[in-house]
Amino acid sequence: MNRFSYKDIYIEDGKRVLEINILPEKYCNFDCIFCPIGRSENKVDTQKSFEGMDSALRELDKIIEISKAELVFINSKGEAFVNDRIDDVIELIKSKGLPVRLLSNGYLLGKDEYKNIANKCDEVIGEIKVVTEEDFRKVQRPIEGYTLAEYISNMASFNKQYKGKFIFVITIIKGYNDDEESVKKLKDIIKEISPDKVIIERMEDERFKKKLGISDERFEEIKRSLGMVGN
Ligand code: SF4
């Protein structure tokens, strides 16, 4: 890897957003069956060094200037914390006076070294996709020893001390969290994590939509139950 990859700049709430991937291929501590990036051999939760990071950082500096970005969104092929230069990426963006949004699945926010990195970001996104331990293991296939209870408490404890905006993304998946009992559990999880913003999504990826997608009606009902009218 000697460069990061970027999406075309887009406008969100009037701001020019630059989205950047800082991983050469998928590196994640989970291996979800519906991962849009595909299956992974690289299930990791410790940092790795990748080649070419100095030139990738120089290029990022230039791209920020040329694109006139107003917010940089680190949305990587997996768990961005795994890149051992993530701190330098964040520092560079901050040195240009720009806010940083970081996407993580949220599990590693419970570890001090990653929590300290996330604390430097203006916005952090954490996620949840299933509501039972069994489904967590079966569907998200995390590193051995991970539990859903710890996943939730990691995000909750992170957000208790975090000064920025914590955005919590819930994906509704048919057969896993779309029944009334699951919706109630999701409500409790939202309460425990206490995010600044909740986003409710559903499976939109064409490869999984038929099996795991829910109807418009049910989606609207769940959003209403979770207090997300108009979300
Ligand atoms: S957490 Fe995200 S990146 Fe990681 S395996 Fe699951 S869907 Fe893919």
Boltz pocket constraint, residues with backbone or C-beta under 6 A from the ligand:
constraints:
  - pocket:
      binder: B
      contacts: [[A, 28], [A, 29], [A, 30], [A, 31], [A, 32], [A, 34], [A, 35], [A, 36], [A, 37], [A, 38], [A, 76], [A, 77], [A, 78], [A, 79], [A, 105], [A, 140]]
      max_distance: 6.0
